[in-house]
Amino acid sequence: MGTLTRILYVEDEPDIQAVAKLALEMVGGYTVKICSSGEEALREAVAFAPDMILLDVMMPGMDGPSTLKALRELSALANTPVAFMTAKVQPQEVAQYKAIGARDVIAKPFDPMNLASQVRAIWEA
C-alpha cells in the first residue's frame, strides 16, 4: 500500500479548504492539493498523483458522488482510496457512500487537530 503522503482535497468552500490544508500539512505532515470543484479535480488529479482523495459531497456542478465516479474512470486513480467529507452522516447515508466506493466518511464540521489522524486511520483500515 505504501506511505500516505499526498492528499487531494476537493472542496468548494475557501474557509474549509484553508483549515483542512493547514490541518493536514501542519499537523499531519502531508502534501495537500486543493481543487475547488469536481471538474478541476478531474483535470488536475492524475498529474498530482494523490495517495488518497478527500471529497466534499455537496458541491455546485459535479457533486462528490459524481466526481468519485468520474475519477474511478481514470485508470491512474481507479484504486486510489477516497473518503467523503460531509455533514450528512446518517448510517444510511454513510452506507450509500461506501456502496459507491468510498472507504469511509469524515463528518463535517471536522476537528482540525484530529483531521490528519482520522485520514490516517482510514488509510490504514
Backbone as ProteinMPNN parsed JSONL, in Angstrom:
{"seq_chain_A": "MGTLTRILYVEDEPDIQAVAKLALEMVGGYTVKICSSGEEALREAVAFAPDMILLDVMMPGMDGPSTLKALRELSALANTPVAFMTAKVQPQEVAQYKAIGARDVIAKPFDPMNLASQVRAIWEA", "coords_chain_A": {"N_chain_A": [[0.823, -1.205, 0.0], [2.068, 1.182, 0.542], [3.164, 4.513, 1.544], [1.245, 7.106, 3.019], [1.322, 10.183, 1.664], [0.543, 12.171, -0.14], [-2.28, 14.111, -0.571], [-5.319, 14.754, -2.139], [-7.705, 17.219, -1.956], [-10.996, 17.897, -2.484], [-13.061, 20.513, -2.499], [-15.445, 23.097, -2.207], [-15.63, 25.36, -0.587], [-13.795, 28.119, 0.406], [-12.955, 28.771, 3.075], [-13.098, 26.331, 4.448], [-11.367, 24.828, 2.897], [-8.941, 26.102, 3.512], [-8.602, 25.631, 6.285], [-8.554, 22.824, 6.364], [-6.329, 22.258, 4.746], [-4.254, 23.422, 6.211], [-4.502, 21.908, 8.578], [-3.945, 19.3, 7.648], [-1.402, 19.593, 6.52], [0.239, 20.917, 8.482], [-0.3, 19.553, 10.933], [-0.455, 16.881, 10.117], [1.648, 16.556, 8.342], [1.383, 16.116, 5.651], [1.395, 16.389, 2.023], [-0.664, 18.547, 0.392], [-3.101, 19.044, -2.083], [-5.454, 21.31, -3.216], [-8.563, 21.243, -4.805], [-11.168, 23.125, -6.23], [-13.478, 22.208, -7.328], [-15.295, 19.42, -8.749], [-14.826, 19.212, -11.46], [-12.366, 20.547, -11.728], [-10.793, 18.826, -10.207], [-10.816, 16.539, -11.825], [-9.295, 17.449, -13.939], [-6.805, 17.915, -12.746], [-6.026, 15.842, -11.038], [-4.697, 13.416, -11.889], [-2.1, 14.246, -12.648], [-1.18, 15.204, -10.205], [-1.112, 12.898, -8.735], [-2.336, 11.661, -6.28], [-2.149, 9.957, -3.076], [-4.343, 9.541, -1.638], [-7.759, 10.589, -1.732], [-9.84, 13.192, -0.701], [-13.184, 14.037, -0.587], [-15.607, 16.501, -0.832], [-19.133, 16.311, -0.391], [-21.422, 17.865, -1.115], [-21.365, 19.941, -3.691], [-21.372, 22.67, -6.006], [-22.213, 22.194, -9.482], [-20.497, 19.373, -10.411], [-21.217, 16.983, -8.009], [-19.917, 15.347, -5.011], [-20.313, 12.417, -5.168], [-20.665, 12.097, -8.017], [-18.244, 13.081, -8.889], [-16.499, 11.213, -7.771], [-17.238, 8.925, -9.236], [-16.423, 9.711, -11.821], [-13.649, 10.063, -11.386], [-12.902, 7.441, -10.882], [-13.004, 6.373, -13.366], [-10.664, 7.085, -14.522], [-7.745, 5.513, -15.249], [-5.391, 5.727, -13.727], [-6.319, 6.476, -11.252], [-8.079, 4.629, -10.439], [-7.985, 2.91, -8.26], [-7.399, 4.479, -6.103], [-7.676, 5.331, -2.712], [-10.636, 6.79, -1.392], [-12.266, 9.205, 0.616], [-15.286, 10.567, 1.784], [-16.142, 13.869, 2.817], [-18.435, 15.25, 4.846], [-21.47, 16.721, 6.164], [-23.57, 15.081, 6.185], [-24.154, 12.39, 7.721], [-25.77, 10.251, 8.494], [-26.481, 6.813, 9.252], [-27.552, 5.402, 6.976], [-26.812, 7.091, 4.928], [-24.016, 7.063, 5.058], [-23.63, 4.367, 4.463], [-24.497, 4.356, 1.843], [-22.544, 5.969, 0.609], [-20.325, 4.322, 0.947], [-21.136, 2.2, -0.582], [-20.874, 3.184, -3.162], [-18.197, 3.277, -3.416], [-16.569, 4.7, -1.623], [-14.103, 4.732, 0.954], [-14.534, 5.538, 3.559], [-16.225, 7.922, 5.728], [-15.789, 11.244, 6.715], [-16.926, 13.287, 9.219], [-18.352, 16.528, 8.904], [-18.833, 19.571, 10.687], [-15.292, 19.157, 10.846], [-12.709, 18.315, 13.239], [-9.917, 20.244, 13.34], [-7.532, 19.515, 14.653], [-7.681, 16.798, 14.797], [-8.04, 15.877, 12.253], [-5.952, 14.918, 10.533], [-5.22, 12.514, 11.803], [-7.62, 11.122, 11.604], [-7.774, 10.797, 8.848], [-5.47, 9.274, 8.45], [-6.191, 6.952, 9.829], [-8.266, 5.971, 8.237], [-6.848, 5.46, 5.917], [-5.178, 3.405, 6.83], [-6.954, 1.426, 7.449]], "CA_chain_A": [[0.0, 0.0, 0.0], [2.936, 2.354, 0.536], [3.003, 5.533, 2.574], [0.338, 8.202, 2.684], [1.987, 11.479, 1.721], [-0.108, 13.17, -0.999], [-3.736, 14.102, -0.446], [-6.095, 15.696, -2.947], [-8.945, 17.564, -1.262], [-11.924, 18.578, -3.382], [-13.957, 21.249, -1.581], [-15.727, 24.388, -2.846], [-15.639, 26.468, 0.378], [-12.424, 28.551, 0.69], [-12.633, 28.705, 4.517], [-12.873, 24.921, 4.806], [-10.121, 24.456, 2.201], [-7.787, 26.649, 4.242], [-8.463, 24.928, 7.57], [-8.168, 21.434, 6.101], [-4.954, 22.241, 4.224], [-3.404, 23.696, 7.359], [-4.569, 20.756, 9.487], [-3.28, 18.133, 7.061], [0.019, 19.859, 6.295], [0.954, 21.246, 9.72], [-0.459, 18.502, 11.939], [-0.215, 15.556, 9.549], [2.866, 16.49, 7.547], [1.061, 15.67, 4.297], [1.376, 17.325, 0.914], [-2.085, 18.658, 0.065], [-3.531, 19.855, -3.22], [-6.875, 21.635, -3.129], [-9.319, 21.562, -6.013], [-12.414, 23.77, -5.793], [-14.636, 21.598, -7.981], [-15.065, 18.099, -9.339], [-14.232, 19.411, -12.794], [-10.942, 20.853, -11.533], [-10.146, 17.589, -9.739], [-10.609, 15.655, -12.977], [-8.195, 17.999, -14.746], [-5.529, 18.012, -12.028], [-5.737, 14.73, -10.127], [-3.719, 12.436, -12.386], [-0.764, 14.838, -12.587], [-0.775, 15.31, -8.796], [-0.924, 11.516, -8.273], [-2.577, 11.57, -4.833], [-2.246, 8.643, -2.424], [-5.708, 9.471, -1.129], [-8.594, 11.716, -2.157], [-10.94, 13.592, 0.177], [-14.191, 14.66, -1.445], [-16.822, 17.099, -0.293], [-20.29, 15.714, -1.06], [-22.279, 18.899, -1.699], [-20.633, 20.978, -4.419], [-22.068, 23.082, -7.228], [-21.686, 21.456, -10.63], [-20.368, 17.949, -10.07], [-21.155, 16.735, -6.568], [-18.902, 14.358, -4.625], [-20.501, 11.096, -5.776], [-20.401, 12.061, -9.458], [-16.794, 13.264, -9.029], [-15.887, 9.904, -7.487], [-17.496, 8.045, -10.377], [-15.567, 10.157, -12.926], [-12.248, 9.775, -11.039], [-12.717, 5.99, -10.988], [-12.858, 6.022, -14.78], [-9.282, 7.384, -14.902], [-7.06, 4.294, -14.805], [-4.387, 6.037, -12.698], [-6.977, 6.725, -9.969], [-9.149, 3.636, -10.279], [-7.906, 2.252, -6.949], [-6.977, 5.431, -5.073], [-8.684, 5.415, -1.651], [-11.406, 8.03, -1.326], [-13.181, 9.395, 1.746], [-16.138, 11.744, 1.665], [-16.224, 14.756, 3.978], [-19.793, 15.761, 4.735], [-22.302, 16.79, 7.363], [-24.608, 14.043, 6.043], [-23.52, 11.163, 8.228], [-26.721, 9.244, 8.963], [-25.976, 5.492, 8.851], [-27.907, 5.012, 5.599], [-26.029, 7.928, 4.005], [-22.657, 6.504, 5.073], [-23.692, 3.087, 3.736], [-24.633, 4.712, 0.432], [-21.227, 6.427, 0.139], [-19.438, 3.155, 0.862], [-21.622, 1.361, -1.688], [-20.373, 3.7, -4.446], [-16.746, 3.127, -3.485], [-15.776, 5.444, -0.636], [-13.593, 3.916, 2.047], [-15.174, 5.963, 4.796], [-16.774, 9.27, 5.721], [-15.349, 12.117, 7.81], [-18.023, 14.217, 9.488], [-18.12, 17.978, 8.978], [-17.502, 20.178, 10.742], [-14.248, 18.285, 11.391], [-11.802, 18.919, 14.222], [-8.626, 20.396, 12.651], [-6.446, 18.821, 15.348], [-7.823, 15.343, 14.619], [-8.291, 15.508, 10.857], [-4.852, 14.107, 9.989], [-5.265, 11.139, 12.341], [-8.799, 10.479, 11.004], [-7.389, 10.422, 7.491], [-4.518, 8.165, 8.563], [-6.93, 5.743, 10.258], [-8.985, 5.464, 7.061], [-5.791, 4.938, 5.038], [-4.627, 2.152, 7.378], [-8.025, 0.437, 7.689]], "C_chain_A": [[0.858, 1.256, 0.0], [2.593, 3.329, 1.652], [2.029, 6.587, 2.095], [1.111, 9.508, 2.795], [1.204, 12.559, 0.984], [-1.62, 13.024, -0.945], [-4.339, 15.164, -1.357], [-7.403, 15.953, -2.199], [-9.811, 18.405, -2.188], [-13.032, 19.195, -2.527], [-14.182, 22.64, -2.17], [-15.697, 25.578, -1.893], [-14.216, 26.887, 0.745], [-12.035, 28.455, 2.163], [-12.29, 27.277, 4.919], [-11.593, 24.424, 4.137], [-8.918, 24.853, 3.045], [-7.54, 25.892, 5.534], [-7.973, 23.494, 7.345], [-6.719, 21.347, 5.63], [-3.965, 22.44, 5.363], [-3.338, 22.482, 8.28], [-3.785, 19.573, 8.93], [-1.787, 18.362, 6.862], [0.773, 20.067, 7.603], [0.892, 20.112, 10.737], [-0.044, 17.147, 11.368], [1.077, 15.424, 8.773], [2.633, 16.036, 6.118], [1.274, 16.781, 3.277], [-0.057, 17.362, 0.415], [-2.282, 19.531, -1.168], [-5.032, 20.06, -3.083], [-7.428, 21.856, -4.529], [-10.68, 22.078, -5.559], [-13.664, 23.175, -6.431], [-14.265, 20.206, -8.481], [-14.391, 18.217, -10.693], [-12.735, 19.688, -12.689], [-10.185, 19.604, -11.088], [-9.87, 16.649, -10.906], [-9.461, 16.136, -13.853], [-6.839, 17.818, -14.066], [-5.092, 16.734, -11.314], [-4.642, 13.799, -10.633], [-2.292, 12.981, -12.275], [-0.259, 14.943, -11.143], [-0.49, 13.93, -8.195], [-1.134, 11.369, -6.77], [-2.558, 10.128, -4.342], [-3.668, 8.427, -1.938], [-6.449, 10.723, -1.568], [-9.689, 11.942, -1.112], [-11.911, 14.399, -0.666], [-15.325, 15.241, -0.624], [-17.995, 16.472, -1.049], [-21.096, 16.77, -1.807], [-21.42, 19.967, -2.362], [-21.471, 21.397, -5.616], [-21.445, 22.374, -8.427], [-21.653, 19.976, -10.288], [-20.32, 17.796, -8.558], [-20.121, 15.641, -6.296], [-19.092, 12.997, -5.269], [-20.239, 11.065, -7.28], [-18.918, 12.305, -9.749], [-16.074, 11.943, -8.804], [-16.045, 8.976, -8.687], [-16.563, 8.412, -11.546], [-14.095, 9.866, -12.648], [-11.951, 8.291, -11.217], [-12.527, 5.545, -12.435], [-11.471, 6.365, -15.315], [-8.416, 6.239, -14.367], [-6.052, 4.563, -13.686], [-5.01, 6.179, -11.307], [-8.044, 5.682, -9.648], [-9.158, 3.007, -8.889], [-7.455, 3.178, -5.836], [-8.051, 5.518, -3.995], [-9.324, 6.798, -1.589], [-12.233, 8.042, -0.042], [-14.006, 10.639, 1.463], [-16.061, 12.555, 2.949], [-17.554, 15.483, 3.874], [-20.477, 15.848, 6.095], [-23.379, 15.705, 7.341], [-24.032, 12.692, 6.45], [-24.507, 10.225, 8.92], [-26.224, 7.885, 8.477], [-26.318, 5.105, 7.41], [-27.138, 5.843, 4.574], [-24.602, 7.388, 3.905], [-22.619, 5.197, 4.272], [-23.758, 3.333, 2.229], [-23.284, 5.151, -0.147], [-20.273, 5.248, -0.02], [-19.833, 2.27, -0.314], [-21.103, 1.861, -3.036], [-18.846, 3.782, -4.47], [-15.921, 3.948, -2.516], [-15.3, 4.49, 0.448], [-14.282, 4.241, 3.357], [-15.664, 7.391, 4.63], [-16.232, 10.021, 6.931], [-16.436, 13.172, 7.994], [-17.532, 15.659, 9.476], [-19.151, 18.54, 9.934], [-16.494, 19.233, 11.404], [-13.42, 19.058, 12.406], [-10.422, 19.019, 13.563], [-7.493, 19.624, 13.324], [-6.505, 17.315, 15.128], [-7.947, 14.911, 13.17], [-7.205, 14.588, 10.299], [-4.905, 12.676, 10.513], [-6.511, 10.405, 11.843], [-8.455, 9.97, 9.614], [-6.441, 9.223, 7.531], [-5.22, 6.864, 8.938], [-7.689, 5.131, 9.082], [-7.999, 4.82, 6.088], [-5.332, 3.555, 5.511], [-5.682, 1.06, 7.532], [-8.023, -0.661, 6.624]], "O_chain_A": [[0.422, 2.296, -0.493], [1.839, 3.014, 2.573], [1.99, 6.922, 0.911], [1.511, 9.903, 3.89], [1.186, 13.716, 1.404], [-2.17, 11.96, -1.232], [-3.921, 16.322, -1.346], [-8.12, 15.015, -1.851], [-9.411, 19.485, -2.622], [-13.832, 18.487, -1.915], [-13.228, 23.296, -2.588], [-15.735, 26.718, -2.356], [-13.487, 26.094, 1.34], [-10.9, 28.094, 2.474], [-11.319, 27.039, 5.637], [-10.822, 23.681, 4.745], [-8.003, 24.061, 3.266], [-6.4, 25.549, 5.848], [-7.088, 23.015, 8.053], [-5.972, 20.469, 6.062], [-2.97, 21.725, 5.472], [-2.258, 22.075, 8.71], [-3.044, 18.918, 9.663], [-0.99, 17.435, 7.015], [1.825, 19.466, 7.815], [1.907, 19.75, 11.332], [0.627, 16.361, 12.037], [1.562, 14.313, 8.561], [3.57, 15.615, 5.439], [1.327, 17.96, 3.626], [-0.614, 16.325, 0.052], [-1.707, 20.614, -1.28], [-5.785, 19.111, -2.862], [-6.833, 22.569, -5.337], [-11.275, 21.544, -4.623], [-14.781, 23.585, -6.114], [-13.091, 19.863, -8.617], [-13.505, 17.434, -11.034], [-11.936, 19.144, -13.451], [-9.067, 19.356, -11.54], [-8.807, 16.032, -10.969], [-8.739, 15.33, -14.439], [-5.834, 17.592, -14.739], [-3.909, 16.567, -11.017], [-3.747, 13.432, -9.872], [-1.383, 12.265, -11.859], [0.936, 14.793, -10.885], [0.29, 13.814, -7.249], [-0.206, 10.992, -6.054], [-2.9, 9.201, -5.076], [-4.143, 7.296, -1.835], [-5.85, 11.782, -1.754], [-10.373, 11.006, -0.697], [-11.516, 15.327, -1.371], [-15.932, 14.544, 0.189], [-17.861, 16.138, -2.227], [-21.416, 16.599, -2.984], [-20.818, 20.799, -1.683], [-22.2, 20.582, -6.182], [-20.274, 21.996, -8.385], [-22.674, 19.396, -9.917], [-19.48, 18.406, -7.895], [-19.529, 15.083, -7.22], [-18.154, 12.458, -5.857], [-19.65, 10.105, -7.777], [-18.39, 11.798, -10.738], [-15.157, 11.591, -9.544], [-15.089, 8.32, -9.1], [-15.984, 7.531, -12.182], [-13.363, 9.468, -13.554], [-10.86, 7.927, -11.656], [-11.965, 4.482, -12.701], [-11.129, 5.983, -16.435], [-8.361, 6.022, -13.157], [-5.875, 3.73, -12.797], [-4.321, 6.023, -10.299], [-8.814, 5.838, -8.701], [-10.214, 2.615, -8.391], [-7.157, 2.718, -4.733], [-9.217, 5.753, -4.311], [-8.655, 7.824, -1.714], [-12.822, 7.032, 0.342], [-13.491, 11.639, 0.963], [-15.932, 11.997, 4.039], [-17.781, 16.243, 2.932], [-20.115, 15.15, 7.042], [-24.023, 15.442, 8.357], [-23.495, 11.954, 5.625], [-24.129, 9.486, 9.829], [-25.612, 7.797, 7.412], [-25.48, 4.548, 6.701], [-26.843, 5.363, 3.479], [-24.048, 7.268, 2.812], [-21.69, 4.958, 3.501], [-23.149, 2.607, 1.444], [-22.923, 4.758, -1.256], [-19.513, 5.174, -0.986], [-18.979, 1.664, -0.962], [-20.909, 1.066, -3.955], [-18.266, 4.296, -5.426], [-14.692, 3.907, -2.571], [-16.008, 3.553, 0.817], [-14.577, 3.356, 4.16], [-15.545, 7.993, 3.563], [-16.218, 9.491, 8.042], [-16.816, 13.861, 7.047], [-16.448, 15.969, 9.97], [-20.266, 18.022, 9.986], [-16.808, 18.587, 12.403], [-13.429, 20.289, 12.431], [-9.814, 17.993, 13.256], [-6.592, 19.132, 12.645], [-5.492, 16.629, 15.259], [-7.96, 13.715, 12.878], [-7.516, 13.584, 9.659], [-4.665, 11.73, 9.763], [-6.472, 9.186, 11.673], [-8.804, 8.848, 9.249], [-6.584, 8.279, 6.754], [-4.882, 5.799, 8.422], [-7.745, 3.909, 8.947], [-8.278, 3.771, 5.509], [-5.122, 2.651, 4.703], [-5.34, -0.107, 7.725], [-8.852, -1.57, 6.673]]}, "name": "protein", "num_of_chains": 1, "seq": "MGTLTRILYVEDEPDIQAVAKLALEMVGGYTVKICSSGEEALREAVAFAPDMILLDVMMPGMDGPSTLKALRELSALANTPVAFMTAKVQPQEVAQYKAIGARDVIAKPFDPMNLASQVRAIWEA"}
